[in-house]
């Protein structure tokens, strides 16, 4: 079944475009694409944009652009969605130009998220970042991955849309009891070699999205971005750590809009011919601690004077 091949771009609505420009360019190492009073775009590679940020009060995800391989497959996908009873509208020339794509159709997922199905996301000038030693990992894996909030919608409903209609495949599931009676239950889906392009969980958040993941080719860029965010006092959601399923070494930092970006390196690439779906019992192999918990541990740690140690480490 032909379907989506990658996550091409995301569209966010944000109240403070200047803060978003600083966050994306100075802290994450992206390149500013276009900028006017009500809109800016951020680049991660040779494509015209990967993030579009428009001015508005939502401070949340407003659309996800998924690219389909060619016109014939896009037409087949639209036909399949309409046969399933979904409303699918063809975007006009103005919308296609705004998104820098050749063709675009819009629909809505079971959570109410706007989904844009496109072909031909345009290239632009070569990507340049003054902050990165390496590059962002895009290419066949698309822009990255995002975790969306289910908000009470059943797994059967959103799998019926993303798996059965858009053609995503299940990568794995994580179910972890975080505390008595509090269970994290997430499912991860892929549409190319990237371990997951989209994942879903029913976490207590008013946002549509929990985070967007960007991946870099050089592990040093993770540490350098971590320091830039720390020096800028950008609030962190989680410290450095690693996931057991996609094996991503990463940290989580809050965007100016209150959801997070995962900044990572070393993500697993899936080979569908050999991949086995698993259910794991933990979200993190190590690290990824809330900064507040780390601060409490450091505050509770005895000083060298209390333990009788000298500055040279001798008693």
Secondary structure, DSSP 8 states (H G I E B T S, - for coil): ---EEEEEEEEEEES-HHHHHIIIIIIT--EEEEEETTEEEEESSSBS-SEEEEESS--EEEEEEEEESSHHHHHHHHHHHHHTT---EE--HHHHHHHT-SEEEEEE-TTS-EEEEEE---B-S----SS-SS-B--GGG-S-EEEEE-TT--HHHHHHHHTTTT--EEEEEEEEEEETTEEEEEEEEESSSBS-SEEEE--S-SSSEEEEEEEES-HHHHHHHHHHHHHTT--EEEEEEE-SSS--EEEEEE-TTSSEEEEEE---B--TTT---EEES-S-SEE---HHHHHHHHHHS--HHHHT--TTS--
